[in-house]
Amino acid sequence: MKKGFAVLSGIAAAGATVGSSLLYFKKNNICPRCEVKKALAKTKIHYTKDEMYNNGAALTPPMGWSSWNNFRHQIDENVILQTAKAVKESGLADAGYVYINLDDCWQSSMRDENGKMQGDLTAFPHGIKWLVEQVNSMGLKLGIYSSNGTLTCEDLPASLYNERIDAETFAEWGVEYFKYDYCHHVLIPTDAPYIDSISIGGEGIEGELVFPAKDAILKGEAKVVNEENGKSYVKGICSNMGSIEFDDIVVPNDGEYVLTFVMRKNTCKGQFCVVTVNDTDKYDFLIAEQKAFSREGRRQIKVNLKAGTNKIFITNPVGSHMDSAAMQYEKMGRELKRATKKFAEENNCEEKKILYSICEWGWNKPWKWGGKAGNIWRTTPDIQPNWMSVIGIYEVNVRLDKYACPGAFNDPDMLEVGNGKLTVEENKSHFTLWAMMAAPLILGNDIRDFIKGDGTVDTDNKILEILTNKDVIAIDQDKLGIQCSRVKTNGVTDVLVKPLEENAVAICFFNKGLSNAKMSYSAADLHNIVNVTLPKAEKYIFKELWDKTETVITDTISAEVPSHGVKVYRVSAIQ
């Protein structure tokens, strides 16, 4: 949820001289060599299928409603309950819209006496847990919002550095959708400390077990430096350039131990490390800028060790802004999984999975790492209720089809169907394109408008008719979870193809132009598209999903597509 970001025309002034660049580095205490090394550092942005977040909460794209686009900061429990009731009564719930999501401004500016978030004390007087129960009683699910920063976009309490307590709070409340924004974010430092030694303390150990870093296994750029005072430190584990490995940590029992770092203080910048124990458990710690009253600092964390020999691996894997964002979002994802499991075990109840929505507006290419971190990820800035915004977002998201799969979907932001001055054709196109792209269908309009003053459903409402088109929804919710590919374009008209289960396929003609356009595509060409399993046949049924007409085609489908409009077909073979 951010106000958008400007598209930069260039990274630096074209006429910048080498001299001015060097002056900039000197003025800002930046090492040019170090910056080059950081730029060339390998960033871990790829993941295997086994590494996917895959918590089972989004095997198909989520469907629901969010408060932000229409209500902004003017939300309270009455608005939410009225909306939930309207979703239920209008038929939207039956069509698949089950999430009722609170966006920014649901929370109080104060955490409670235990450090937990709480709902705005006047807008949500009964609390969020009560609200969850009310929404659940209607057969719907409640979603919540926070930001991966020190504050939310509206400057309210956020979750950076509070990931565990907030995740546990949300699990306790029973929320089932979590949107994590990017306002007031803080980049993780690419620097790492100079490490003198580590020590292990705990039950069964007299004093501390001390392990000098210089005696450990040093990899990459990690190396020993000797100072005039006789101290030796290991440096070079920053920006994913090097690491320290202790492979001989012996403790007497399974359990929790205190891991202490002795390090040289850094008076200029913050520092960061990730500690991996036995190749499984990860711990991270952030070191703020320090004062050098003494040359050494001590930092402690608690780690789980097993009886016998353990391995401790230390590095700073952050070599870029992308790494920083990915690591922060991955951390919150781990805490959400941990929290729901913990709550279920402690209360002997079924685990309520929390669908995890990453929202950092595409700044750090989340499609490259989002599948490891969460269920869905925003690919663009915030959508606006106008045609140019819809088209601009479509043009970004349609190119990212290879990154989507069941449980991991590109998110081009909420639907503006019914908002602004979009025409009926534009609303239909907007809805269809999101369905073809296997995007979340999260409504952003005032659902209460679908209920007339006498309490009955406005069955003549064109927006409600669009949003409940079950044939189009079925394209979005297809269990294959494949995003459409753009197989043909001339800049004005696009042909989109989306493989479907049961050996079917969806094909969409999209006309971005200002006048009607004649479009066509050969059924034979569908067989050459990856993942399409449409059988070869002499005849095919093309069902248009808006006017519901069915046409038998021997080869080529042709249609006249209105300006800013679509024709979308479900295609199956006649055997």
VOLUMLUM-711363 format. One line per 5 residues: number of its first residue (from 1); for each residue z negated, y, x of C-alpha. Coordinates in steps of 0.05 Angstrom, whole numbers, plus 5000, padded with zeros to 4 digits. Example, Ala and Ser with C-alpha at 12.3 -4.5 7.8 and 13.67 -1.06 7.14 Angstrom:
<pts>
1	4844,4910,5246 | 4857,4979,5273
</pts>
This chain:
<pts>
1	5000,5000,5000 | 5016,5057,5045 | 5052,5121,5031 | 5112,5094,5068 | 5133,5111,5138
6	5188,5153,5166 | 5248,5121,5199 | 5249,5146,5270 | 5315,5171,5297 | 5299,5151,5368
11	5243,5125,5411 | 5244,5183,5460 | 5284,5245,5473 | 5352,5228,5501 | 5348,5280,5555
16	5280,5261,5582 | 5279,5261,5658 | 5247,5212,5705 | 5202,5268,5730 | 5176,5286,5661
21	5163,5212,5647 | 5122,5204,5710 | 5083,5267,5692 | 5067,5238,5624 | 5042,5173,5655
26	4998,5212,5705 | 4970,5259,5652 | 4951,5201,5606 | 4924,5156,5662 | 4978,5104,5650
31	5002,5056,5703 | 5079,5051,5698 | 5081,4982,5730 | 5029,4956,5682 | 5067,4983,5622
36	5130,4949,5645 | 5093,4883,5653 | 5064,4890,5584 | 5132,4903,5554 | 5159,4840,5588
41	5099,4797,5568 | 5115,4740,5523 | 5087,4748,5453 | 5071,4687,5411 | 5109,4700,5347
46	5135,4632,5332 | 5098,4576,5298 | 5111,4505,5278 | 5106,4475,5209 | 5038,4444,5229
51	5012,4514,5246 | 5029,4544,5178 | 4973,4575,5137 | 4989,4529,5079 | 4925,4532,5039
56	4959,4506,4976 | 4952,4572,4938 | 5025,4592,4936 | 5073,4533,4933 | 5116,4579,4891
61	5116,4656,4893 | 5055,4685,4857 | 5064,4720,4790 | 5017,4771,4761 | 5001,4845,4755
66	4972,4898,4802 | 4937,4962,4785 | 4966,5008,4839 | 5036,5028,4818 | 5015,5054,4750
71	4941,5070,4753 | 4929,5088,4826 | 4855,5107,4832 | 4842,5112,4758 | 4818,5041,4745
76	4755,5014,4714 | 4733,4949,4682 | 4759,4971,4613 | 4830,4983,4639 | 4828,4915,4675
81	4802,4877,4614 | 4851,4912,4567 | 4908,4895,4615 | 4886,4822,4620 | 4882,4817,4544
86	4952,4847,4538 | 4980,4798,4590 | 4951,4742,4548 | 4974,4767,4480 | 5043,4791,4500
91	5066,4723,4525 | 5067,4744,4598 | 5012,4694,4615 | 5053,4638,4583 | 5113,4660,4624
96	5072,4650,4689 | 5038,4718,4703 | 4967,4695,4718 | 4940,4743,4771 | 4905,4808,4751
101	4898,4845,4816 | 4853,4903,4832 | 4885,4947,4885 | 4852,5004,4923 | 4795,5044,4891
106	4758,4986,4859 | 4701,4990,4909 | 4642,5035,4918 | 4638,5079,4980 | 4572,5044,4995
111	4561,4973,5016 | 4498,4943,4987 | 4432,4933,5023 | 4459,4867,5052 | 4523,4899,5078
116	4566,4869,5023 | 4622,4906,4987 | 4609,4924,4915 | 4649,4951,4857 | 4648,5025,4841
121	4580,5033,4810 | 4604,5072,4749 | 4675,5045,4740 | 4652,4973,4746 | 4580,4974,4722
126	4576,4899,4709 | 4601,4882,4779 | 4663,4844,4803 | 4634,4774,4794 | 4624,4789,4720
131	4695,4816,4716 | 4721,4752,4747 | 4685,4711,4695 | 4715,4753,4638 | 4786,4747,4666
136	4777,4673,4679 | 4755,4663,4606 | 4825,4686,4586 | 4857,4634,4630 | 4876,4685,4683
141	4856,4698,4756 | 4828,4761,4788 | 4853,4789,4854 | 4820,4838,4901 | 4841,4887,4955
146	4819,4912,5023 | 4850,4939,5087 | 4856,4913,5158 | 4825,4977,5184 | 4761,5017,5186
151	4776,5046,5117 | 4826,5032,5061 | 4885,5077,5046 | 4840,5116,4999 | 4785,5120,5052
156	4738,5070,5021 | 4702,5012,5057 | 4750,4963,5089 | 4744,4896,5124 | 4760,4906,5198
161	4700,4879,5237 | 4671,4855,5171 | 4718,4797,5159 | 4666,4742,5151 | 4618,4778,5104
166	4675,4804,5061 | 4710,4737,5057 | 4644,4704,5037 | 4633,4758,4985 | 4701,4748,4954
171	4691,4672,4952 | 4623,4682,4919 | 4655,4726,4866 | 4709,4674,4853 | 4770,4718,4866
176	4835,4680,4876 | 4882,4732,4906 | 4870,4778,4965 | 4915,4835,4987 | 4901,4859,5057
181	4930,4929,5073 | 4940,4963,5140 | 4912,5034,5133 | 4864,5060,5186 | 4881,5000,5229
186	4857,4997,5301 | 4900,4965,5353 | 4869,4910,5395 | 4868,4932,5468 | 4917,4896,5514
191	4867,4904,5571 | 4816,4851,5589 | 4752,4856,5631 | 4744,4838,5704 | 4700,4776,5698
196	4646,4759,5749 | 4619,4696,5716 | 4600,4662,5651 | 4535,4627,5635 | 4512,4579,5581
201	4443,4579,5550 | 4410,4541,5494 | 4367,4482,5473 | 4360,4430,5528 | 4381,4479,5583
206	4328,4510,5628 | 4348,4582,5640 | 4423,4588,5644 | 4481,4548,5672 | 4522,4597,5714
211	4596,4588,5728 | 4629,4638,5776 | 4698,4659,5752 | 4726,4655,5823 | 4713,4580,5823
216	4750,4569,5757 | 4823,4549,5746 | 4864,4614,5749 | 4932,4616,5716 | 4989,4667,5714
221	4969,4736,5739 | 4895,4719,5742 | 4868,4729,5813 | 4804,4743,5851 | 4789,4814,5876
226	4734,4828,5925 | 4699,4895,5923 | 4663,4933,5978 | 4595,4917,5949 | 4609,4843,5960
231	4622,4828,5887 | 4680,4784,5867 | 4715,4790,5800 | 4775,4757,5767 | 4826,4805,5739
236	4896,4798,5710 | 4881,4763,5644 | 4907,4821,5602 | 4970,4826,5560 | 4981,4751,5558
241	4994,4752,5633 | 4939,4706,5658 | 4879,4663,5640 | 4814,4633,5666 | 4797,4561,5651
246	4729,4529,5660 | 4738,4453,5652 | 4669,4429,5674 | 4619,4459,5624 | 4568,4403,5613
251	4514,4409,5560 | 4463,4357,5535 | 4474,4361,5460 | 4523,4378,5405 | 4507,4446,5377
256	4509,4522,5383 | 4500,4554,5451 | 4498,4625,5478 | 4558,4643,5522 | 4545,4703,5566
261	4598,4742,5603 | 4581,4782,5665 | 4636,4833,5678 | 4654,4897,5712 | 4649,4956,5666
266	4712,4996,5648 | 4699,5070,5635 | 4768,5086,5608 | 4792,5039,5554 | 4769,4985,5506
271	4777,4913,5527 | 4789,4848,5490 | 4783,4773,5502 | 4795,4710,5464 | 4753,4649,5481
276	4780,4580,5463 | 4731,4522,5465 | 4759,4452,5474 | 4828,4475,5452 | 4805,4483,5379
281	4752,4535,5364 | 4770,4608,5377 | 4722,4666,5387 | 4741,4737,5403 | 4703,4798,5424
286	4720,4871,5430 | 4689,4915,5483 | 4688,4989,5468 | 4695,5042,5522 | 4633,5037,5567
291	4590,5082,5610 | 4583,5060,5682 | 4509,5072,5695 | 4514,5005,5727 | 4576,4969,5750
296	4563,4906,5709 | 4560,4892,5636 | 4537,4832,5596 | 4567,4808,5531 | 4543,4749,5490
301	4573,4706,5436 | 4552,4641,5403 | 4598,4581,5411 | 4597,4508,5389 | 4597,4457,5445
306	4595,4382,5445 | 4550,4337,5486 | 4582,4323,5553 | 4639,4360,5585 | 4671,4420,5551
311	4729,4466,5567 | 4728,4541,5559 | 4793,4581,5563 | 4792,4657,5568 | 4850,4705,5561
316	4875,4767,5524 | 4937,4743,5487 | 4953,4812,5460 | 5015,4839,5494 | 5044,4882,5438
321	5029,4916,5372 | 5058,4854,5339 | 5008,4809,5373 | 4951,4856,5352 | 4970,4856,5279
326	4983,4781,5278 | 4916,4765,5309 | 4878,4810,5261 | 4912,4781,5200 | 4904,4710,5225
331	4829,4722,5235 | 4820,4745,5163 | 4860,4685,5138 | 4815,4638,5176 | 4753,4671,5146
336	4781,4666,5075 | 4793,4591,5084 | 4725,4582,5115 | 4690,4621,5060 | 4720,4585,5001
341	4706,4517,5032 | 4634,4537,5049 | 4620,4563,4979 | 4647,4500,4947 | 4605,4455,4992
346	4542,4496,4983 | 4549,4499,4907 | 4578,4429,4896 | 4638,4457,4859 | 4713,4456,4863
351	4742,4501,4918 | 4776,4563,4891 | 4833,4577,4939 | 4848,4650,4954 | 4921,4669,4957
356	4927,4713,5019 | 4975,4772,5015 | 4990,4808,5081 | 5010,4880,5071 | 5027,4916,5136
361	5093,4943,5109 | 5138,4906,5157 | 5118,4949,5217 | 5105,4889,5262 | 5157,4840,5236
366	5108,4797,5197 | 5162,4749,5177 | 5158,4723,5249 | 5084,4706,5246 | 5063,4714,5173
371	5072,4640,5156 | 5017,4624,5205 | 4971,4679,5181 | 4977,4678,5105 | 5016,4660,5042
376	5060,4722,5032 | 5075,4783,5074 | 5104,4851,5058 | 5170,4864,5092 | 5179,4938,5074
381	5144,5003,5059 | 5119,5016,4988 | 5169,5011,4932 | 5182,5071,4888 | 5206,5072,4815
386	5278,5093,4830 | 5343,5058,4845 | 5350,5080,4917 | 5282,5051,4934 | 5298,4985,4901
391	5365,4980,4938 | 5334,5000,5005 | 5281,4947,5000 | 5330,4895,4977 | 5375,4909,5037
396	5317,4894,5084 | 5289,4833,5050 | 5354,4798,5034 | 5367,4789,5109 | 5302,4751,5120
401	5318,4687,5082 | 5307,4640,5140 | 5233,4657,5143 | 5214,4637,5072 | 5192,4568,5049
406	5142,4538,5000 | 5074,4569,5013 | 5103,4625,5055 | 5145,4679,5023 | 5174,4746,5041
411	5145,4801,4996 | 5189,4861,4982 | 5132,4893,4943 | 5113,4898,4870 | 5162,4903,4813
416	5178,4972,4786 | 5210,4943,4723 | 5190,4989,4666 | 5170,5047,4712 | 5206,5111,4729
421	5277,5124,4703 | 5308,5057,4719 | 5362,5039,4668 | 5362,4974,4630 | 5416,4947,4677
426	5377,4969,4738 | 5313,4937,4712 | 5351,4872,4700 | 5381,4875,4770 | 5314,4891,4802
431	5282,4831,4768 | 5340,4784,4783 | 5344,4803,4856 | 5269,4791,4867 | 5277,4723,4833
436	5337,4705,4876 | 5298,4724,4939 | 5239,4679,4918 | 5195,4741,4919 | 5126,4748,4887
441	5134,4775,4816 | 5076,4824,4813 | 5083,4874,4756 | 5066,4947,4766 | 5074,4976,4697
446	5024,4989,4640 | 5023,4922,4604 | 4984,4953,4546 | 5049,4986,4523 | 5074,4918,4499
451	5020,4916,4445 | 5033,4961,4385 | 4980,5003,4351 | 4967,4950,4298 | 4952,4899,4352
456	5017,4860,4347 | 5066,4847,4403 | 5125,4895,4409 | 5179,4842,4406 | 5234,4894,4410
461	5210,4920,4477 | 5268,4913,4526 | 5222,4912,4587 | 5180,4855,4559 | 5245,4818,4543
466	5267,4825,4616 | 5199,4804,4645 | 5195,4742,4602 | 5265,4715,4615 | 5244,4644,4630
471	5311,4624,4659 | 5308,4679,4712 | 5234,4664,4725 | 5253,4591,4736 | 5299,4614,4792
476	5241,4649,4826 | 5193,4592,4815 | 5239,4536,4837 | 5198,4485,4875 | 5246,4483,4934
481	5219,4552,4952 | 5284,4574,4985 | 5303,4647,4988 | 5375,4663,4970 | 5427,4676,5024
486	5477,4732,5020 | 5542,4693,5029 | 5592,4748,5015 | 5590,4824,5016 | 5636,4884,5023
491	5579,4934,5024 | 5586,4950,4950 | 5585,4881,4919 | 5543,4821,4942 | 5546,4747,4926
496	5478,4712,4932 | 5467,4637,4931 | 5400,4602,4921 | 5393,4525,4925 | 5352,4496,4868
501	5319,4429,4854 | 5356,4376,4814 | 5419,4388,4855 | 5432,4455,4822 | 5445,4524,4851
506	5437,4596,4829 | 5493,4645,4843 | 5486,4720,4832 | 5540,4773,4831 | 5509,4841,4847
511	5546,4907,4840 | 5514,4966,4876 | 5574,5011,4860 | 5581,5068,4810 | 5634,5033,4768
516	5646,4963,4741 | 5670,4911,4791 | 5710,4847,4784 | 5677,4792,4825 | 5692,4719,4838
521	5669,4659,4879 | 5694,4589,4888 | 5649,4531,4869 | 5680,4492,4926 | 5651,4542,4975
526	5581,4526,4951 | 5584,4458,4986 | 5590,4492,5054 | 5523,4528,5047 | 5461,4500,5082
531	5410,4468,5035 | 5458,4468,4976 | 5460,4397,4946 | 5507,4411,4888 | 5550,4348,4881
536	5625,4355,4887 | 5657,4349,4818 | 5720,4366,4780 | 5681,4411,4732 | 5618,4453,4736
541	5574,4486,4683 | 5559,4559,4696 | 5502,4584,4652 | 5493,4660,4653 | 5419,4673,4650
546	5420,4740,4614 | 5470,4730,4558 | 5457,4654,4557 | 5532,4636,4554 | 5556,4571,4585
551	5625,4564,4617 | 5658,4502,4645 | 5692,4520,4710 | 5740,4476,4750 | 5737,4518,4813
556	5728,4593,4813 | 5679,4635,4771 | 5700,4706,4757 | 5662,4761,4722 | 5663,4836,4710
561	5597,4863,4734 | 5572,4930,4708 | 5551,4987,4754 | 5483,4973,4785 | 5484,4907,4748
566	5483,4832,4760 | 5512,4768,4733 | 5469,4709,4750 | 5486,4636,4737 | 5452,4568,4742
571	5507,4521,4766 | 5506,4445,4757 | 5560,4392,4765 | 5590,4352,4707 | 5591,4281,4732
</pts>
